[in-house]
Amino acid sequence: MENTTNKSTEESMKRANETSIYTMIVAGVLVSLVGVYLRFAFDSTTLSIVSWVILFVGAFIACKGVFKILAA
């Protein structure tokens, strides 16, 4: 019974250490940084709304990567 636990833990660790997950998190952080920069760079209502959308899309991408690690 202990062998199956070790195998599942090992598979979980392999999945949690995939580089694609961390690439997704970094991409989400970079998109969020662009949204934050646009939010404070210019004073326009339309650009402000677009920058908020970009910020939340980046945050969603980063959170998706974090939840993939937690589900592993």
PAVEXZA-173995 format. One record per atom (N, C-alpha, C, O): residue in one letter; atom name; x, y, z. Coordinates in steps of 0.001 Angstrom, whole numbers, plus 500000, padded with zeros to 6 digits. Example, Ala and Ser with C-alpha at 12.3 -4.5 7.8 and 13.67 -1.06 7.14 Angstrom:
BEGIN
   type   atom       c1       c2       c3
      A      N   513190   494310   507800
      A     CA   512300   495500   507800
      A      C   513200   496700   507800
      A      O   514236   496681   508465
      S      N   512850   497750   507080
      S     CA   513670   498940   507140
      S      C   512900   500030   507870
      S      O   513409   501138   508039
***
This chain:
BEGIN
   type   atom       c1       c2       c3
      M      N   500821   498811   500000
      M     CA   500000   500000   500000
      M      C   500870   501260   500000
      M      O   500476   502282   499438
      E      N   502002   501197   500601
      E     CA   502890   502350   500672
      E      C   503479   502683   499300
      E      O   503756   503845   499003
      N      N   503667   501665   498473
      N     CA   504195   501875   497129
      N      C   503266   502723   496282
      N      O   503731   503595   495548
      T      N   501971   502489   496366
      T     CA   501021   503271   495570
      T      C   501008   504723   496020
      T      O   500854   505620   495190
      T      N   501162   504971   497293
      T     CA   501212   506337   497801
      T      C   502450   507051   497286
      T      O   502379   508218   496904
      N      N   503573   506369   497272
      N     CA   504802   506966   496767
      N      C   504715   507250   495280
      N      O   505220   508270   494810
      K      N   504067   506340   494521
      K     CA   503918   506548   493082
      K      C   503031   507747   492793
      K      O   503343   508552   491915
      S      N   501937   507873   493514
      S     CA   501041   509002   493267
      S      C   501681   510319   493683
      S      O   501476   511348   493038
      T      N   502456   510283   494761
      T     CA   503172   511491   495188
      T      C   504224   511872   494163
      T      O   504402   513050   493854
      E      N   504919   510876   493639
      E     CA   505951   511140   492632
      E      C   505339   511715   491355
      E      O   505894   512645   490771
      E      N   504207   511173   490919
      E     CA   503527   511693   489733
      E      C   503030   513110   489980
      E      O   503098   513955   489086
      S      N   502538   513375   491166
      S     CA   502061   514705   491516
      S      C   503202   515713   491503
      S      O   503027   516841   491040
      M      N   504357   515322   492003
      M     CA   505517   516207   492011
      M      C   506004   516484   490593
      M      O   506392   517609   490277
      K      N   505986   515461   489738
      K     CA   506394   515660   488346
      K      C   505459   516640   487646
      K      O   505908   517520   486912
      R      N   504187   516488   487873
      R     CA   503220   517379   487232
      R      C   503347   518797   487773
      R      O   503235   519757   487010
      A      N   503573   518943   489045
      A     CA   503700   520271   489653
      A      C   504975   520971   489220
      A      O   505051   522198   489280
      N      N   505971   520226   488789
      N     CA   507237   520816   488377
      N      C   507358   521014   486873
      N      O   508455   521276   486381
      E      N   506267   520897   486132
      E     CA   506308   521108   484685
      E      C   506613   522573   484388
      E      O   506062   523479   485013
      T      N   507487   522779   483436
      T     CA   507874   524154   483106
      T      C   506742   524931   482450
      T      O   506722   526160   482521
      S      N   505803   524246   481814
      S     CA   504699   524948   481159
      S      C   503814   525677   482170
      S      O   503253   526731   481868
      I      N   503695   525116   483355
      I     CA   502886   525765   484384
      I      C   503552   527060   484840
      I      O   502891   528087   484994
      Y      N   504849   527004   485051
      Y     CA   505555   528197   485499
      Y      C   505650   529239   484394
      Y      O   505667   530438   484672
      T      N   505712   528791   483142
      T     CA   505675   529719   482019
      T      C   504335   530446   481983
      T      O   504280   531643   481700
      M      N   503263   529724   482268
      M     CA   501935   530332   482303
      M      C   501852   531379   483415
      M      O   501275   532448   483213
      I      N   502412   531088   484567
      I     CA   502387   532044   485673
      I      C   503178   533297   485321
      I      O   502725   534412   485579
      V      N   504352   533120   484736
      V     CA   505169   534272   484353
      V      C   504461   535099   483287
      V      O   504490   536329   483341
      A      N   503825   534440   482316
      A     CA   503083   535165   481284
      A      C   501935   535959   481904
      A      O   501689   537099   481509
      G      N   501237   535373   482860
      G     CA   500148   536073   483537
      G      C   500639   537284   484315
      G      O   499985   538327   484328
      V      N   501779   537148   484956
      V     CA   502339   538279   485700
      V      C   502759   539395   484751
      V      O   502535   540572   485035
      L      N   503367   539028   483621
      L     CA   503782   540042   482652
      L      C   502582   540770   482040
      L      O   502626   541987   481861
      V      N   501526   540047   481721
      V     CA   500310   540682   481199
      V      C   499718   541604   482251
      V      O   499260   542700   481927
      S      N   499723   541179   483496
      S     CA   499210   542021   484579
      S      C   500042   543287   484740
      S      O   499499   544359   485006
      L      N   501355   543168   484582
      L     CA   502212   544350   484679
      L      C   501908   545355   483571
      L      O   501930   546564   483802
      V      N   501627   544859   482379
      V     CA   501244   545753   481282
      V      C   499939   546467   481631
      V      O   499800   547665   481387
      G      N   498990   545735   482196
      G     CA   497722   546340   482605
      G      C   497910   547397   483677
      G      O   497262   548442   483634
      V      N   498776   547144   484625
      V     CA   499037   548118   485689
      V      C   499714   549354   485110
      V      O   499371   550479   485472
      Y      N   500674   549149   484213
      Y     CA   501360   550282   483606
      Y      C   500379   551155   482825
      Y      O   500393   552378   482958
      L      N   499532   550532   482015
      L     CA   498561   551304   481239
      L      C   497550   552008   482141
      L      O   497051   553083   481807
      R      N   497258   551401   483269
      R     CA   496283   551988   484194
      R      C   496765   553333   484723
      R      O   495972   554261   484886
      F      N   498055   553437   484990
      F     CA   498580   554660   485581
      F      C   499351   555543   484599
      F      O   499782   556634   484973
      A      N   499533   555100   483360
      A     CA   500333   555853   482403
      A      C   499545   557013   481786
      A      O   500086   558104   481606
      F      N   498298   556784   481470
      F     CA   497515   557791   480760
      F      C   496227   558077   481509
      F      O   495798   557298   482361
      D      N   495613   559216   481175
      D     CA   494376   559613   481855
      D      C   493233   559636   480846
      D      O   492845   560692   480346
      S      N   492713   558470   480564
      S     CA   491615   558329   479625
      S      C   490663   557270   480173
      S      O   491105   556226   480652
      T      N   489395   557527   480106
      T     CA   488416   556577   480640
      T      C   488439   555273   479858
      T      O   488406   554191   480444
      T      N   488494   555374   478550
      T     CA   488499   554173   477720
      T      C   489760   553350   477954
      T      O   489683   552133   478120
      L      N   490903   553994   477970
      L     CA   492151   553281   478208
      L      C   492195   552701   479618
      L      O   492783   551642   479838
      S      N   491586   553382   480557
      S     CA   491534   552881   481925
      S      C   490724   551585   481995
      S      O   491119   550634   482669
      I      N   489602   551556   481304
      I     CA   488767   550346   481298
      I      C   489499   549196   480618
      I      O   489473   548064   481102
      V      N   490153   549487   479494
      V     CA   490906   548454   478782
      V      C   492049   547933   479645
      V      O   492313   546731   479668
      S      N   492724   548829   480352
      S     CA   493834   548393   481193
      S      C   493356   547542   482362
      S      O   494051   546609   482765
      W      N   492188   547841   482913
      W     CA   491634   546993   483974
      W      C   491338   545595   483440
      W      O   491585   544596   484116
      V      N   490805   545537   482220
      V     CA   490512   544234   481614
      V      C   491806   543447   481410
      V      O   491868   542257   481717
      I      N   492844   544117   480888
      I     CA   494137   543455   480697
      I      C   494694   542973   482033
      I      O   495234   541870   482120
      L      N   494566   543780   483057
      L     CA   495046   543406   484391
      L      C   494342   542158   484906
      L      O   494991   541255   485434
      F      N   493023   542101   484759
      F     CA   492285   540944   485264
      F      C   492524   539696   484421
      F      O   492514   538586   484953
      V      N   492740   539857   483119
      V     CA   493069   538707   482287
      V      C   494418   538126   482714
      V      O   494566   536909   482824
      G      N   495394   538994   482953
      G     CA   496694   538521   483423
      G      C   496607   537835   484776
      G      O   497247   536808   485002
      A      N   495818   538404   485672
      A     CA   495641   537789   486995
      A      C   494952   536432   486873
      A      O   495283   535498   487602
      F      N   494000   536324   485959
      F     CA   493308   535051   485741
      F      C   494271   533991   485221
      F      O   494236   532843   485662
      I      N   495131   534381   484280
      I     CA   496111   533443   483720
      I      C   497062   532963   484818
      I      O   497348   531769   484914
      A      N   497547   533885   485641
      A     CA   498467   533511   486720
      A      C   497782   532602   487744
      A      O   498370   531618   488194
      C      N   496558   532926   488105
      C     CA   495827   532085   489068
      C      C   495543   530698   488500
      C      O   495555   529708   489231
      K      N   495290   530632   487202
      K     CA   495061   529330   486566
      K      C   496290   528443   486703
      K      O   496170   527246   486960
      G      N   497476   529031   486530
      G     CA   498709   528278   486704
      G      C   498918   527825   488143
      G      O   499359   526703   488391
      V      N   498602   528691   489074
      V     CA   498743   528334   490492
      V      C   497789   527199   490855
      V      O   498168   526282   491584
      F      N   496572   527253   490360
      F     CA   495610   526190   490668
      F      C   495985   524873   489993
      F      O   495635   523805   490496
      K      N   496688   524931   488866
      K     CA   497183   523687   488266
      K      C   498217   523036   489176
      K      O   498255   521812   489304
      I      N   499050   523850   489804
      I     CA   500038   523301   490740
      I      C   499339   522703   491955
      I      O   499701   521621   492418
      L      N   498345   523406   492466
      L     CA   497643   522909   493651
      L      C   496855   521634   493369
      L      O   496681   520808   494265
      A      N   496384   521464   492156
      A     CA   495615   520257   491813
      A      C   496518   519070   491527
      A      O   496048   517936   491437
      A      N   497805   519324   491385
      A     CA   498727   518248   491025
      A      C   498900   517245   492134
      A      O   499647   516279   491981
***
